[in-house]
Amino acid sequence: MKAIIVGGGKVGELLCADFSDTFREVTLIDTNEKRVEKLVEAHDIQGLLGNGANYDILQEAGTNMADMFISVTASDEINIISCITAKQMGAKYTIARIRNPEYSKTKEFLKSSLGIDLVVNPEYEAAKQIFNMLKYPSATKVESFSCNKFNILEVVINENSLLNGVSLIDSKEIITFPSLVCLVERKGLVFVPRGDYIFEVGDKVHITADNKNLKKFYKLLGNKENIDNKLSSALIIGGGKIAYYLIKFLEKANFYTKVIEINKEKAISLSETYPNVDVIWADGSDRDTLIEEGIQTFDSCISLTGLDEENIIINLYADKLGIKKSIAKVNRASLKQIAEDIGQYSYITPKEIIGNVISKYSKSLQCSKSSDIENFYRIANNQVELIEFKISDSNLKVIGTKLKDLKLNNNILIPFIVRNNKQIFPNGEDEIKLNDNVIVICYKQKIEHIDDILIK
């Protein structure tokens, strides 16, 4: 398969790394010569210097033969024009990154009338993930399956956790509800825990359970929030596009929301768009401003300024004040590790979020229709994939055999199965059945089809 990527920025770079492993041929188009040279050297791809909206450039790239055409430049207009032109030239599937809220309102028109198969908005997806994290305050990340009915949460073991120093086998006396510890990250290492695994401070544990029982899990973590109390207020530092979309989610959930934005024009625009939200024109990184605006009275603090360092510091301050949930936008990979080293685990990275959305769509197209991919995530610094398969073909090899008799590849785990809207934690006696939704965790394995989990 052939893929063409227009735009070698943060998202484009992520896609180049991903697609170089999954596509036979990948071509990057960008106007920056140094950027093209850098990515061609780093990945097994081809590079082309030029404007991705230019017909001659697209023709030179072989767009008529492209299975996947993705435009992720900083310009919405170039992305739209590139995808429309590519579709007319014969590209099978086109994806455009569109960030302007005004264009986002015409998403269905872009898809149905102009031939853009997928419109992705990193700020909207980031806002959606932040909102999911606010619903589960103890979680540092939330991955949702089966239309958000079931979740896998990433939580961090702290010194006050009842699980600290307890083995997985003994934890069954503490975790008294149906659940599964799927995966553990410890100091850069990723592994599926066995019975003798002992929970340690700093471990990032991925767990799944019924949503009601997941809330009970908070109690075991020794965190600040009462499991019976939902978050109901949010202080947002930075009134950019993520804040614009996040406020919509928060309004529907009846949050009291206040935004502090240093840019006067942005502050005015946001206050006009959301008259029921308090928008303050001030410097959100200034301690006196934060105190004056009552930061200590909020349940949550979300830092979305353009500076990663500023976001991390604001959230450290929010934690010191005892705020239940703080979330920071962190784009630089080097700073993400520093943030974790100082105890800041709740952060979002828009480029990774949008990379996951595009990868999910790409994987879905590469899969046979007999086992559609309904959800796809990368976790553990992109080392591990979570894939939700819909079982819609009775001829699949995985159907009708007890799990204990299936010869699974190494580093494959089935944490749960969704059947008739119920979450099943399978044991060796369970079977995969037609119309099931099967969630698969795979580490260092290339899985594009549900039968790929089996040893060939």
C-alpha positions as CSV (number, residue, x, y, z in Angstrom):
1,M,0.0,0.0,0.0
2,K,1.1,3.6,-0.7
3,A,0.6,6.6,1.6
4,I,1.3,10.2,0.9
5,I,1.7,12.7,3.9
6,V,1.5,16.4,3.3
7,G,3.1,18.4,6.1
8,G,6.1,17.3,8.1
9,G,5.3,19.0,11.4
10,K,4.7,17.3,14.7
11,V,1.8,15.2,13.5
12,G,3.4,14.5,10.1
13,E,6.6,13.3,11.8
14,L,4.6,10.9,14.0
15,L,2.8,9.6,10.9
16,C,6.0,9.1,9.0
17,A,7.4,6.9,11.8
18,D,4.1,4.9,12.0
19,F,3.4,4.5,8.3
20,S,7.0,3.5,7.4
21,D,6.3,0.3,9.3
22,T,2.8,-0.4,7.9
23,F,2.9,0.9,4.3
24,R,5.0,-0.4,1.5
25,E,5.7,3.1,0.2
26,V,5.5,6.4,2.0
27,T,6.0,9.9,0.5
28,L,6.3,13.1,2.5
29,I,5.6,16.4,0.9
30,D,6.7,19.6,2.6
31,T,7.9,23.1,1.7
32,N,10.7,23.0,4.3
33,E,13.8,21.4,2.8
34,K,15.6,20.7,6.1
35,R,12.4,19.1,7.5
36,V,12.1,16.8,4.5
37,E,15.7,15.8,4.7
38,K,15.5,15.1,8.4
39,L,12.4,12.8,8.1
40,V,13.7,11.0,5.0
41,E,16.9,10.2,6.9
42,A,15.1,9.1,10.1
43,H,12.6,6.8,8.4
44,D,12.4,4.6,5.3
45,I,10.4,7.0,3.2
46,Q,10.6,9.2,0.1
47,G,10.6,13.0,0.3
48,L,9.3,15.7,-2.1
49,L,9.9,19.4,-1.7
50,G,6.9,21.5,-2.6
51,N,3.4,22.7,-1.9
52,G,1.0,19.8,-1.2
53,A,-1.9,21.8,-2.8
54,N,0.0,22.0,-6.1
55,Y,-1.3,19.7,-8.8
56,D,2.1,19.1,-10.4
57,I,3.7,18.2,-7.1
58,L,0.9,15.8,-6.3
59,Q,1.2,14.2,-9.7
60,E,5.0,13.8,-9.2
61,A,4.2,12.1,-5.9
62,G,2.0,9.5,-7.6
63,T,-1.2,10.6,-5.9
64,N,-3.3,8.7,-8.4
65,M,-1.8,5.5,-6.9
66,A,-2.2,6.5,-3.3
67,D,-4.2,4.2,-1.0
68,M,-4.0,6.8,1.8
69,F,-3.6,10.6,1.3
70,I,-3.2,12.7,4.5
71,S,-2.7,16.4,4.7
72,V,-1.7,17.8,8.1
73,T,0.0,21.1,7.4
74,A,-0.6,24.2,9.6
75,S,-3.1,25.6,7.1
76,D,-6.6,24.3,7.0
77,E,-7.1,25.7,3.6
78,I,-4.1,23.8,2.1
79,N,-5.3,20.6,3.8
80,I,-8.7,20.9,2.3
81,I,-7.5,21.8,-1.2
82,S,-4.9,19.1,-1.1
83,C,-7.4,16.4,-0.2
84,I,-10.0,17.5,-2.7
85,T,-7.3,17.5,-5.5
86,A,-5.9,14.2,-4.4
87,K,-9.4,12.6,-4.5
88,Q,-10.0,13.9,-8.0
89,M,-6.7,12.5,-9.1
90,G,-7.6,9.0,-7.8
91,A,-6.4,8.7,-4.2
92,K,-8.6,6.1,-2.5
93,Y,-8.9,7.7,0.9
94,T,-8.2,11.2,2.0
95,I,-7.7,12.7,5.5
96,A,-7.5,16.4,6.4
97,R,-6.5,18.0,9.6
98,I,-8.9,20.9,10.2
99,R,-8.5,23.0,13.3
100,N,-10.7,26.1,12.7
101,P,-14.0,25.7,14.6
102,E,-15.8,27.4,11.7
103,Y,-14.6,24.7,9.3
104,S,-15.4,22.0,11.8
105,K,-19.0,22.9,11.6
106,T,-19.0,22.0,7.9
107,K,-17.4,18.6,8.5
108,E,-20.3,16.6,7.1
109,F,-20.3,18.8,3.9
110,L,-16.6,18.3,3.5
111,K,-17.0,14.5,3.7
112,S,-20.1,14.1,1.6
113,S,-19.7,16.7,-1.1
114,L,-16.0,17.3,-1.4
115,G,-14.7,13.7,-1.0
116,I,-12.7,14.1,2.2
117,D,-13.1,10.8,3.9
118,L,-12.0,11.8,7.4
119,V,-11.8,15.2,9.0
120,V,-9.6,15.3,12.2
121,N,-9.4,18.1,14.7
122,P,-6.6,17.7,17.2
123,E,-8.0,20.4,19.6
124,Y,-11.4,18.7,19.7
125,E,-9.9,15.3,20.3
126,A,-7.7,16.7,23.0
127,A,-10.7,18.4,24.7
128,K,-12.6,15.1,24.6
129,Q,-9.8,13.3,26.2
130,I,-9.5,15.9,29.0
131,F,-13.2,15.6,29.7
132,N,-12.8,11.8,30.0
133,M,-10.0,12.3,32.5
134,L,-12.2,14.7,34.5
135,K,-14.8,11.9,34.7
136,Y,-12.2,9.6,36.3
137,P,-10.1,11.9,38.4
138,S,-7.7,9.2,39.6
139,A,-6.9,8.2,36.1
140,T,-4.0,9.7,34.2
141,K,-5.4,8.4,30.9
142,V,-8.7,6.9,29.8
143,E,-9.3,4.7,26.8
144,S,-13.0,4.0,26.0
145,F,-14.6,1.1,24.1
146,S,-18.0,0.1,22.9
147,C,-19.3,3.6,22.6
148,N,-17.8,4.8,25.9
149,K,-19.6,2.1,27.9
150,F,-16.3,0.4,29.0
151,N,-12.9,1.8,29.8
152,I,-9.3,1.0,30.5
153,L,-7.8,3.4,33.0
154,E,-4.2,4.3,33.6
155,V,-3.5,5.0,37.3
156,V,-0.4,5.6,39.3
157,I,0.4,3.8,42.5
158,N,1.4,6.3,45.2
159,E,2.8,6.0,48.7
160,N,-0.7,6.1,50.3
161,S,-2.2,3.4,48.1
162,L,-3.6,0.3,49.8
163,L,-2.0,-1.6,46.9
164,N,1.6,-0.4,47.6
165,G,3.8,-3.4,48.4
166,V,1.0,-5.9,47.7
167,S,1.4,-8.8,45.2
168,L,-1.1,-9.2,42.4
169,I,-2.3,-12.5,43.8
170,D,-2.8,-11.0,47.3
171,S,-4.5,-7.9,45.9
172,K,-7.6,-10.1,45.3
173,E,-8.4,-9.7,48.9
174,I,-8.3,-5.9,48.5
175,I,-9.8,-5.6,45.0
176,T,-13.1,-7.4,45.9
177,F,-14.9,-6.5,42.6
178,P,-14.5,-8.1,39.1
179,S,-11.6,-6.4,37.4
180,L,-8.4,-7.0,35.5
181,V,-4.9,-5.5,35.8
182,C,-4.0,-5.5,32.1
183,L,-0.6,-3.9,31.9
184,V,2.1,-2.2,34.1
185,E,4.7,0.4,33.1
186,R,7.7,0.6,35.5
187,K,10.7,2.8,34.8
188,G,10.3,2.5,31.0
189,L,9.6,-1.2,31.1
190,V,6.3,-2.6,30.0
191,F,5.0,-6.0,31.1
192,V,1.8,-8.0,31.7
193,P,1.8,-8.7,35.4
194,R,1.8,-12.2,36.8
195,G,0.6,-13.4,40.3
196,D,4.0,-12.6,41.9
197,Y,4.0,-9.0,40.6
198,I,4.2,-6.5,43.5
199,F,2.7,-3.0,43.2
200,E,5.3,-0.3,43.7
201,V,5.2,3.4,44.1
202,G,5.3,5.1,40.6
203,D,4.0,2.1,38.7
204,K,1.6,3.0,36.0
205,V,-1.1,0.4,36.1
206,H,-3.7,-0.1,33.4
207,I,-6.9,-1.6,34.8
208,T,-10.4,-2.3,33.6
209,A,-13.6,-3.0,35.4
210,D,-17.3,-2.1,35.3
211,N,-17.6,1.7,35.4
212,K,-19.2,1.7,38.8
213,N,-16.4,-0.6,40.2
214,L,-13.7,1.6,38.6
215,K,-14.8,4.4,40.9
216,K,-14.4,2.0,43.9
217,F,-10.8,1.6,42.7
218,Y,-10.1,5.2,43.6
219,K,-10.3,4.3,47.3
220,L,-7.5,1.8,46.9
221,L,-5.2,4.4,45.4
222,G,-5.2,6.6,48.5
223,N,-5.9,9.8,46.4
224,K,-7.5,13.0,47.6
225,E,-10.9,12.8,46.1
226,N,-14.0,11.2,47.7
227,I,-15.2,8.5,45.4
228,D,-18.8,9.6,45.8
229,N,-18.1,13.2,44.7
230,K,-17.9,14.1,41.1
231,L,-15.9,17.1,39.9
232,S,-18.1,20.1,39.3
233,S,-15.8,23.0,38.5
234,A,-12.8,23.7,36.3
235,L,-10.3,26.5,36.0
236,I,-8.8,26.6,32.5
237,I,-5.5,28.5,31.9
238,G,-5.3,29.4,28.2
239,G,-8.2,30.2,26.0
240,G,-7.2,28.7,22.7
241,K,-8.9,26.1,20.5
242,I,-8.7,23.3,23.1
243,A,-10.5,25.5,25.6
244,Y,-13.1,26.4,23.1
245,Y,-14.1,22.7,22.6
246,L,-13.6,21.8,26.2
247,I,-16.0,24.4,27.5
248,K,-18.7,22.8,25.3
249,F,-18.2,19.4,27.1
250,L,-18.1,21.1,30.5
251,E,-21.3,23.1,29.9
252,K,-23.2,19.9,29.1
253,A,-21.9,18.4,32.3
254,N,-23.0,21.4,34.3
255,F,-19.5,22.4,35.4
256,Y,-18.8,25.9,36.7
257,T,-16.0,27.0,34.4
258,K,-13.6,30.0,34.5
259,V,-11.0,30.7,31.9
260,I,-7.9,32.9,32.3
261,E,-6.4,34.1,28.9
262,I,-3.5,36.5,28.5
263,N,-4.4,37.6,25.0
264,K,-7.1,40.3,25.0
265,E,-8.6,39.5,21.6
266,K,-8.9,35.8,22.5
267,A,-10.4,36.5,25.9
268,I,-13.1,38.8,24.3
269,S,-13.9,36.3,21.5
270,L,-14.2,33.5,24.0
271,S,-16.5,35.5,26.4
272,E,-18.7,36.4,23.4
273,T,-19.0,32.8,22.4
274,Y,-19.7,31.6,25.9
275,P,-21.6,34.3,27.8
276,N,-22.2,32.0,30.7
277,V,-18.5,31.3,31.3
278,D,-16.3,33.7,33.3
279,V,-13.4,34.7,31.0
280,I,-10.6,36.7,32.7
281,W,-8.1,38.7,30.7
282,A,-4.9,38.2,32.7
283,D,-1.7,36.2,33.0
284,G,-2.7,32.7,34.2
285,S,0.9,31.9,35.2
286,D,1.0,34.8,37.7
287,R,0.5,33.5,41.3
288,D,-1.4,36.6,42.5
289,T,-3.8,36.3,39.6
290,L,-4.5,32.6,40.3
291,I,-5.1,33.3,44.0
292,E,-7.3,36.3,43.2
293,E,-9.4,34.2,40.8
294,G,-9.8,31.6,43.5
295,I,-7.8,28.7,42.1
296,Q,-8.0,26.9,45.4
297,T,-11.8,26.8,45.2
298,F,-11.8,24.7,42.0
299,D,-12.1,20.9,41.7
300,S,-9.8,20.9,38.7
301,C,-7.2,23.0,36.9
302,I,-6.4,22.5,33.2
303,S,-3.3,24.3,31.8
304,L,-3.4,24.9,28.1
305,T,-1.0,27.7,27.4
306,G,1.4,27.6,24.5
307,L,4.4,26.8,26.8
308,D,4.9,23.3,28.1
309,E,7.0,24.4,31.0
310,E,4.4,26.9,32.1
311,N,1.7,24.3,32.0
312,I,3.7,21.9,34.2
313,I,4.5,24.5,36.8
314,I,0.9,25.7,37.0
315,N,-0.2,22.2,37.6
316,L,2.4,21.6,40.3
317,Y,1.1,24.7,42.0
318,A,-2.5,23.4,41.7
319,D,-1.4,20.1,43.2
320,K,0.2,21.9,46.1
321,L,-3.0,23.7,46.8
322,G,-4.9,20.4,47.0
323,I,-6.9,20.6,43.8
324,K,-8.3,17.2,43.1
325,K,-7.4,17.0,39.4
326,S,-4.8,18.9,37.3
327,I,-4.1,18.3,33.6
328,A,-1.4,19.9,31.5
329,K,-0.9,20.2,27.8
330,V,2.7,18.9,27.1
331,N,3.9,18.6,23.5
332,R,7.6,17.9,23.9
333,A,8.5,14.3,24.5
334,S,11.6,15.3,26.6
335,L,9.4,17.3,29.0
336,K,6.8,14.5,29.3
337,Q,9.4,12.3,31.1
338,I,10.5,15.2,33.3
339,A,6.8,15.8,34.2
340,E,6.4,12.2,35.3
341,D,9.6,12.3,37.3
342,I,8.2,15.2,39.3
343,G,4.8,13.5,39.8
344,Q,2.9,15.1,36.9
345,Y,1.2,12.1,35.2
346,S,-2.0,13.7,33.9
347,Y,-1.1,15.4,30.6
348,I,-2.4,15.4,27.1
349,T,-0.3,15.6,23.9
350,P,-2.5,16.7,20.9
351,K,-0.1,15.4,18.2
352,E,-0.2,11.9,19.7
353,I,-4.0,12.0,20.1
354,I,-4.5,12.9,16.4
355,G,-1.9,10.4,15.4
356,N,-3.9,7.7,17.1
357,V,-7.1,8.8,15.4
358,I,-5.5,8.6,11.9
359,S,-3.7,5.3,12.7
360,K,-7.1,3.8,13.9
361,Y,-8.7,4.8,10.6
362,S,-5.7,3.5,8.6
363,K,-5.7,0.2,10.4
364,S,-9.5,-0.2,9.9
365,L,-9.1,0.2,6.2
366,Q,-6.2,-2.3,6.1
367,C,-8.3,-4.9,8.0
368,S,-10.6,-7.4,6.4
369,K,-14.3,-6.5,6.8
370,S,-14.7,-9.7,8.6
371,S,-13.1,-8.3,11.8
372,D,-13.6,-4.5,11.8
373,I,-11.5,-2.4,14.0
374,E,-13.8,-0.2,16.1
375,N,-11.2,1.4,18.4
376,F,-7.5,1.8,18.4
377,Y,-5.1,3.3,20.9
378,R,-1.4,3.5,21.7
379,I,-0.3,3.5,25.3
380,A,3.0,3.2,27.2
381,N,4.9,5.7,25.1
382,N,3.4,4.2,22.0
383,Q,4.9,0.7,22.7
384,V,1.6,-1.0,23.3
385,E,-1.6,-1.1,21.1
386,L,-5.2,-1.5,22.4
387,I,-7.5,-2.7,19.6
388,E,-11.2,-3.3,19.7
389,F,-12.3,-5.8,17.1
390,K,-16.0,-6.4,16.0
391,I,-16.4,-10.1,15.2
392,S,-18.7,-10.2,12.2
393,D,-17.6,-13.3,10.3
394,S,-18.4,-16.8,11.5
395,N,-15.4,-18.2,9.6
396,L,-12.8,-16.6,11.8
397,K,-10.2,-18.9,13.3
398,V,-10.6,-17.4,16.8
399,I,-14.3,-18.3,17.0
400,G,-15.6,-21.4,18.8
401,T,-12.4,-22.5,20.6
402,K,-11.8,-22.1,24.3
403,L,-9.3,-19.4,25.0
404,K,-7.1,-21.9,26.9
405,D,-6.8,-23.9,23.6
406,L,-6.1,-20.9,21.4
407,K,-2.4,-20.7,20.5
408,L,-1.8,-17.0,21.1
409,N,1.3,-15.1,19.9
410,N,3.6,-13.8,22.6
411,N,2.7,-10.5,24.3
412,I,-1.0,-10.8,23.5
413,L,-3.7,-10.3,26.1
414,I,-7.5,-10.2,25.9
415,P,-8.5,-8.1,28.9
416,F,-12.3,-8.3,28.2
417,I,-15.0,-9.2,25.8
418,V,-18.2,-7.2,25.3
419,R,-21.2,-9.4,24.6
420,N,-24.8,-8.1,24.6
421,N,-23.6,-4.9,26.2
422,K,-22.0,-6.8,29.1
423,Q,-18.3,-6.8,30.0
424,I,-16.9,-10.3,30.3
425,F,-13.5,-10.9,31.9
426,P,-12.6,-14.1,30.1
427,N,-11.0,-17.2,31.7
428,G,-9.6,-20.3,29.9
429,E,-13.1,-21.8,29.5
430,D,-14.6,-18.8,27.6
431,E,-14.9,-18.6,23.8
432,I,-15.0,-15.7,21.3
433,K,-18.4,-15.7,19.6
434,L,-20.0,-14.0,16.6
435,N,-21.0,-10.4,17.2
436,D,-18.7,-10.1,20.2
437,N,-16.5,-7.0,20.6
438,V,-13.0,-8.3,21.6
439,I,-10.4,-6.0,23.1
440,V,-6.8,-7.0,22.4
441,I,-3.7,-5.7,24.0
442,C,-0.6,-6.3,21.9
443,Y,3.1,-5.5,22.7
444,K,5.7,-5.7,19.9
445,Q,3.3,-7.4,17.6
446,K,1.8,-6.4,14.3
447,I,-1.9,-7.0,14.5
448,E,-4.2,-5.9,11.7
449,H,-6.8,-8.7,11.8
450,I,-8.2,-10.6,14.8
451,D,-6.7,-13.9,13.6
452,D,-3.3,-12.3,13.7
453,I,-3.3,-12.9,17.5
454,L,-2.8,-16.6,16.7
455,I,0.5,-18.3,16.0
456,K,0.6,-19.1,12.3
